[in-house]
Amino acid sequence: MIVSRYITREIALPTAFIGVLLTLLFVGYSATKHLSEAVERGLPYQDVFQLIGYETLIAIEMLLPMALFLAIVVGVGRLHADQEAVSLYNAGMSEFGILRIVFRFALLVALCVGVLSIFGRPWAYQFIYQMKALSKDDFDLDKIKPEHFYAIDKGDNNTFLIYADDLDVSNNRLNNVFFSTQNQNRTQVIHSEYAIRPENEPGKPRLLKFFNGYSYDLDQHQPIDVVLHFKTLTIPIGAIDNSVGYKAKSASTYALRHSDVHKDQAEFQWRLTRPLATLVLACLAVPLSRTKPRQGRYAKAVWAIIVYAVYFNLTGIAKSWLKDGAVGAVPGLWWPELILFIAVILLMYWPTIRLRFHSNLSQPPR
């Protein structure tokens, strides 16, 4: 029990430290990306911080297994570097004994990863999709900055461009407005003294109302242009589509289980393989952490990062193949885990295999 607690502490503390470090790095990356988008699109910072939180919750299912994997390589590697592993082996403990201790701790981590993957992942994606759907009101005047061009691609080859010298939010008013809308056939350019956006009535398209200006309607194929001087001009700017629709990432795990769609199968197997990957990676870290005396506890850290990078790319390939229908549900996303499991068996028995091989070579021929 003393040895078990000692080894568990050697891997638990680095797991927590590396996990927190990786999470902070991800939060920093996500904040840099989304805060720049908030500045460009005028999104409320409260929504941006919520979005960062949900994305971090999703990322933990990948960051936590990686933290555990590196922590075991470093922690058990220190036992080898300081020759404490040799003392444990001389006292009767084998490397499989260390593996059992590591496996028990990894089982707790895998349980947390499984809860996050099976329940937390769809819950977080559901909120992310809802937030993005609710932010589709591209012509929210709060998002438009004075003296900045604001371009909006509405699809179907229809693009809006708006510019204003000044914004009066309290009166829902833009002053000295330049507005342009373009499709495949015509381009309309409007310059007005000011513009307002009337409150949208349910079931009707949104409107933008201009006052005291000129409208230039230009035909892109024929010289048929129209110039209009107006006191008031109202144009529709499209409806808001706040529907989320079906998304595999936000669907419940139970619903994905009974689906025959390749994308649903890929998402379902991804959620199931995350806790399994946590266990197999933890087991792989034990033989991978073998170091020679005075080699240092971080001697195998670089190899561990390379192994994890290769595994991560393999899982990405497997998921893409299953989503595209290149492979079926079997092997699906299971073959990277099978490769890891085979690697664990080979590395754990490698000292015995090598010893027998050398003993056979050293025996004189009969």
C-alpha positions as CSV (number, residue, x, y, z in Angstrom):
1,M,0.0,0.0,0.0
2,I,2.9,2.4,0.8
3,V,4.5,1.7,-2.6
4,S,1.1,2.0,-4.3
5,R,0.4,5.4,-2.8
6,Y,3.9,6.5,-3.6
7,I,3.7,5.7,-7.3
8,T,0.2,7.1,-7.5
9,R,1.4,10.4,-6.0
10,E,4.3,10.4,-8.5
11,I,1.9,10.3,-11.4
12,A,-1.1,12.2,-9.9
13,L,0.7,15.5,-9.2
14,P,2.3,15.7,-12.7
15,T,-1.0,14.8,-14.2
16,A,-2.7,17.7,-12.4
17,F,0.1,20.1,-13.3
18,I,0.4,19.2,-16.9
19,G,-3.4,19.1,-17.3
20,V,-3.8,22.6,-15.9
21,L,-0.9,23.8,-18.1
22,L,-2.4,22.4,-21.3
23,T,-5.9,23.7,-20.4
24,L,-4.5,27.2,-19.8
25,L,-2.7,27.0,-23.2
26,F,-5.9,26.0,-24.9
27,V,-7.8,28.8,-23.2
28,G,-5.2,31.3,-24.3
29,Y,-5.4,30.0,-27.9
30,S,-9.2,30.0,-27.9
31,A,-9.4,33.4,-26.3
32,T,-7.1,34.9,-29.0
33,K,-9.2,33.5,-31.8
34,H,-12.6,34.4,-30.4
35,L,-11.7,37.8,-29.0
36,S,-10.5,38.8,-32.4
37,E,-13.7,37.6,-33.9
38,A,-15.6,39.6,-31.3
39,V,-13.8,42.8,-32.3
40,E,-14.5,42.2,-36.0
41,R,-18.1,41.1,-35.6
42,G,-19.1,43.0,-32.5
43,L,-20.1,40.0,-30.4
44,P,-20.8,40.6,-26.7
45,Y,-17.8,39.6,-24.6
46,Q,-20.0,37.6,-22.2
47,D,-21.0,35.3,-25.1
48,V,-17.4,35.0,-26.2
49,F,-16.3,33.9,-22.7
50,Q,-19.1,31.4,-22.5
51,L,-18.0,30.0,-25.9
52,I,-14.4,29.7,-24.7
53,G,-15.7,27.8,-21.6
54,Y,-17.7,25.3,-23.7
55,E,-14.8,24.7,-26.1
56,T,-12.5,24.2,-23.2
57,L,-14.8,21.6,-21.7
58,I,-14.8,19.7,-25.0
59,A,-11.0,19.9,-25.3
60,I,-10.4,18.4,-21.8
61,E,-11.4,15.0,-23.1
62,M,-8.2,15.1,-25.2
63,L,-6.0,17.2,-22.9
64,L,-6.6,15.0,-19.8
65,P,-5.4,11.7,-21.5
66,M,-2.4,13.5,-22.9
67,A,-1.6,14.9,-19.5
68,L,-1.9,11.5,-17.9
69,F,0.3,9.9,-20.6
70,L,3.1,12.5,-20.2
71,A,2.8,12.4,-16.4
72,I,3.3,8.6,-16.3
73,V,6.3,8.8,-18.6
74,V,7.9,11.5,-16.5
75,G,6.9,10.0,-13.1
76,V,7.8,6.4,-13.7
77,G,10.8,7.6,-15.7
78,R,12.1,9.3,-12.6
79,L,11.9,5.9,-10.7
80,H,14.1,4.4,-13.3
81,A,16.5,7.4,-13.5
82,D,17.0,7.4,-9.7
83,Q,17.2,3.6,-9.6
84,E,14.2,3.4,-7.4
85,A,12.6,1.0,-9.9
86,V,15.6,-1.3,-9.4
87,S,15.0,-1.3,-5.7
88,L,11.4,-2.1,-6.2
89,Y,12.2,-5.0,-8.5
90,N,14.8,-6.3,-6.0
91,A,12.0,-6.2,-3.3
92,G,9.8,-8.4,-5.4
93,M,7.7,-6.0,-7.4
94,S,7.7,-6.5,-11.2
95,E,7.0,-4.0,-13.9
96,F,3.5,-5.5,-14.2
97,G,3.0,-4.5,-10.5
98,I,3.7,-0.9,-11.5
99,L,1.4,-1.3,-14.4
100,R,-1.4,-2.5,-12.1
101,I,-1.0,0.6,-9.9
102,V,-0.9,2.9,-12.9
103,F,-4.0,1.2,-14.4
104,R,-6.0,1.7,-11.2
105,F,-5.3,5.5,-11.2
106,A,-5.9,5.7,-15.0
107,L,-9.2,4.0,-14.5
108,L,-10.4,7.0,-12.4
109,V,-9.1,9.4,-15.1
110,A,-10.8,7.4,-17.8
111,L,-14.1,7.5,-15.9
112,C,-13.9,11.3,-15.8
113,V,-13.0,11.4,-19.5
114,G,-15.9,9.1,-20.3
115,V,-18.4,11.3,-18.5
116,L,-17.1,14.4,-20.4
117,S,-17.1,12.6,-23.7
118,I,-20.5,10.9,-23.5
119,F,-22.4,13.5,-21.6
120,G,-20.4,16.8,-21.5
121,R,-19.4,16.9,-25.1
122,P,-23.0,16.9,-26.6
123,W,-24.2,19.3,-23.9
124,A,-21.4,21.8,-24.7
125,Y,-21.9,21.5,-28.4
126,Q,-25.6,22.1,-28.0
127,F,-24.9,25.4,-26.3
128,I,-22.3,26.3,-28.9
129,Y,-24.6,25.7,-31.8
130,Q,-27.4,27.7,-30.1
131,M,-25.1,30.6,-29.4
132,K,-24.0,30.7,-33.0
133,A,-27.5,30.5,-34.3
134,L,-28.7,33.3,-32.1
135,S,-25.8,35.5,-33.3
136,K,-26.9,35.3,-36.9
137,D,-28.5,38.7,-36.8
138,D,-25.9,40.2,-39.0
139,F,-27.5,43.6,-39.1
140,D,-27.6,44.2,-35.4
141,L,-26.6,47.8,-35.2
142,D,-24.6,47.2,-32.1
143,K,-22.2,45.2,-34.2
144,I,-21.5,48.0,-36.7
145,K,-18.6,50.3,-35.8
146,P,-18.5,53.9,-37.0
147,E,-16.1,54.6,-39.9
148,H,-15.7,50.9,-40.6
149,F,-16.9,49.0,-43.6
150,Y,-19.0,46.0,-42.6
151,A,-19.4,43.2,-45.2
152,I,-22.0,40.5,-45.0
153,D,-22.2,37.5,-47.3
154,K,-25.9,36.3,-47.3
155,G,-25.3,33.4,-49.7
156,D,-26.9,32.9,-53.1
157,N,-24.3,35.3,-54.5
158,N,-25.8,38.2,-52.5
159,T,-23.5,40.5,-50.5
160,F,-24.2,43.5,-48.4
161,L,-21.8,46.3,-47.5
162,I,-22.5,49.1,-45.0
163,Y,-20.6,52.1,-43.7
164,A,-21.6,54.9,-41.3
165,D,-19.8,57.9,-40.0
166,D,-21.7,57.8,-36.7
167,L,-23.8,55.4,-34.7
168,D,-26.6,56.4,-32.4
169,V,-27.6,53.2,-30.5
170,S,-30.2,54.8,-28.3
171,N,-32.2,55.9,-31.4
172,N,-31.3,52.8,-33.4
173,R,-29.8,55.2,-36.1
174,L,-26.9,55.3,-38.4
175,N,-25.7,58.7,-39.7
176,N,-24.2,59.5,-43.1
177,V,-24.7,56.0,-44.4
178,F,-23.2,54.2,-47.4
179,F,-24.9,50.9,-48.3
180,S,-24.3,48.5,-51.2
181,T,-26.0,45.2,-52.1
182,Q,-24.8,43.1,-55.0
183,N,-26.0,39.9,-56.7
184,Q,-25.2,38.2,-60.1
185,N,-27.3,40.7,-62.0
186,R,-27.5,44.1,-60.3
187,T,-25.6,46.3,-57.9
188,Q,-27.5,48.8,-55.8
189,V,-25.6,51.6,-54.1
190,I,-27.3,53.9,-51.5
191,H,-26.0,57.0,-49.8
192,S,-28.3,58.7,-47.3
193,E,-28.3,61.2,-44.5
194,Y,-29.2,58.6,-41.9
195,A,-30.8,55.2,-41.7
196,I,-32.8,53.2,-39.1
197,R,-33.7,49.6,-38.7
198,P,-37.4,49.2,-37.7
199,E,-38.4,46.6,-35.2
200,N,-38.9,43.3,-37.0
201,E,-42.4,41.8,-37.1
202,P,-42.6,38.1,-36.5
203,G,-42.7,36.1,-39.7
204,K,-41.7,39.1,-41.9
205,P,-38.3,40.0,-43.4
206,R,-36.1,42.5,-41.7
207,L,-36.0,46.0,-43.1
208,L,-33.5,48.9,-43.4
209,K,-35.0,52.4,-43.9
210,F,-33.0,55.2,-45.4
211,F,-33.7,59.0,-45.3
212,N,-32.7,61.8,-47.6
213,G,-30.3,60.3,-50.1
214,Y,-29.6,58.8,-53.5
215,S,-30.0,55.3,-54.8
216,Y,-28.0,54.0,-57.8
217,D,-29.3,50.8,-59.4
218,L,-26.6,49.5,-61.8
219,D,-27.2,46.6,-64.2
220,Q,-24.0,44.5,-64.6
221,H,-24.9,43.1,-68.1
222,Q,-26.7,46.0,-69.8
223,P,-26.4,49.8,-69.7
224,I,-29.7,50.2,-67.9
225,D,-29.0,52.2,-64.8
226,V,-31.5,53.9,-62.5
227,V,-30.6,56.9,-60.3
228,L,-33.2,57.8,-57.6
229,H,-33.4,60.8,-55.3
230,F,-35.5,59.9,-52.3
231,K,-36.7,61.2,-49.0
232,T,-37.4,57.7,-47.6
233,L,-36.4,54.3,-49.0
234,T,-37.0,50.9,-47.4
235,I,-35.3,47.7,-48.5
236,P,-35.5,44.2,-47.1
237,I,-32.3,42.7,-45.8
238,G,-33.4,39.1,-45.3
239,A,-34.8,37.0,-42.6
240,I,-33.0,35.6,-39.6
241,D,-32.5,31.9,-39.5
242,N,-32.0,30.9,-35.9
243,S,-32.6,27.2,-36.4
244,V,-29.8,24.9,-35.4
245,G,-30.9,21.8,-37.2
246,Y,-29.5,18.3,-36.6
247,K,-25.8,18.1,-35.6
248,A,-24.1,14.9,-34.8
249,K,-21.8,16.5,-32.2
250,S,-24.8,17.8,-30.2
251,A,-26.9,14.7,-30.5
252,S,-27.3,12.4,-27.5
253,T,-25.1,9.3,-27.3
254,Y,-28.2,7.1,-27.2
255,A,-29.6,8.6,-30.4
256,L,-26.2,8.1,-32.1
257,R,-26.1,4.5,-31.1
258,H,-29.1,3.6,-33.3
259,S,-28.1,5.7,-36.3
260,D,-26.8,4.2,-39.6
261,V,-25.4,7.5,-40.8
262,H,-21.6,7.4,-41.1
263,K,-21.1,10.8,-39.4
264,D,-23.2,9.6,-36.5
265,Q,-21.3,6.4,-36.2
266,A,-18.0,8.3,-36.2
267,E,-19.2,10.6,-33.5
268,F,-20.6,7.7,-31.4
269,Q,-17.4,5.7,-31.6
270,W,-15.3,8.8,-30.9
271,R,-17.1,9.2,-27.6
272,L,-16.7,5.6,-26.7
273,T,-13.0,5.4,-27.6
274,R,-11.9,8.4,-25.5
275,P,-12.0,6.6,-22.1
276,L,-10.5,3.5,-23.7
277,A,-7.7,5.5,-25.2
278,T,-7.0,7.0,-21.8
279,L,-6.4,3.5,-20.3
280,V,-4.4,2.2,-23.2
281,L,-2.2,5.3,-23.4
282,A,-1.6,5.0,-19.6
283,C,-0.5,1.4,-20.0
284,L,1.8,2.3,-22.9
285,A,3.5,4.9,-20.9
286,V,4.8,2.4,-18.4
287,P,7.2,0.5,-20.7
288,L,7.9,3.7,-22.6
289,S,9.2,5.3,-19.4
290,R,12.1,2.9,-19.1
291,T,15.3,4.9,-18.8
292,K,18.9,4.1,-18.0
293,P,20.5,5.3,-14.8
294,R,21.5,9.0,-14.8
295,Q,19.6,9.5,-18.1
296,G,17.1,11.9,-16.5
297,R,13.4,11.7,-15.8
298,Y,12.6,13.7,-19.0
299,A,14.6,11.4,-21.3
300,K,11.6,9.8,-22.9
301,A,9.3,12.9,-22.8
302,V,10.2,13.8,-26.5
303,W,9.4,10.2,-27.6
304,A,6.1,10.3,-25.6
305,I,5.1,13.5,-27.4
306,I,6.0,11.9,-30.8
307,V,4.0,8.8,-30.0
308,Y,1.0,10.8,-28.9
309,A,1.2,13.0,-32.0
310,V,1.2,9.9,-34.2
311,Y,-1.7,8.3,-32.3
312,F,-3.7,11.6,-32.5
313,N,-3.2,11.7,-36.3
314,L,-4.2,8.1,-36.6
315,T,-7.5,8.7,-34.8
316,G,-8.1,11.7,-37.0
317,I,-7.6,9.6,-40.1
318,A,-9.8,6.8,-38.7
319,K,-12.6,9.3,-37.9
320,S,-12.4,10.8,-41.4
321,W,-12.5,7.4,-43.1
322,L,-15.6,6.4,-41.1
323,K,-17.3,9.8,-41.7
324,D,-16.7,9.5,-45.5
325,G,-17.8,5.9,-45.6
326,A,-14.4,4.5,-46.6
327,V,-14.6,2.0,-43.8
328,G,-17.5,0.5,-41.9
329,A,-18.3,0.5,-38.2
330,V,-15.7,-2.2,-37.9
331,P,-12.8,-1.4,-37.9
332,G,-14.2,2.1,-37.5
333,L,-12.3,4.1,-34.9
334,W,-11.2,0.9,-33.1
335,W,-8.0,0.1,-35.0
336,P,-5.8,2.9,-33.5
337,E,-6.6,1.6,-30.1
338,L,-5.8,-1.9,-31.2
339,I,-2.4,-0.7,-32.5
340,L,-1.8,0.9,-29.1
341,F,-2.8,-2.3,-27.3
342,I,-0.5,-4.4,-29.4
343,A,2.3,-1.9,-28.7
344,V,1.7,-2.3,-25.0
345,I,2.0,-6.1,-25.1
346,L,5.1,-6.0,-27.2
347,L,6.9,-3.4,-25.1
348,M,6.0,-5.1,-21.8
349,Y,7.3,-8.4,-22.9
350,W,10.2,-7.0,-24.9
351,P,12.9,-7.5,-22.1
352,T,11.9,-11.1,-21.8
353,I,11.9,-11.6,-25.6
354,R,15.3,-9.9,-25.9
355,L,16.7,-12.0,-23.0
356,R,15.6,-15.2,-24.6
357,F,16.9,-14.2,-28.0
358,H,20.4,-13.4,-26.5
359,S,20.4,-16.6,-24.5
360,N,19.7,-18.6,-27.6
361,L,22.5,-16.9,-29.4
362,S,24.9,-17.5,-26.5
363,Q,24.2,-21.3,-26.3
364,P,26.9,-23.3,-28.2
365,P,25.6,-25.4,-31.1
366,R,25.0,-29.0,-30.4
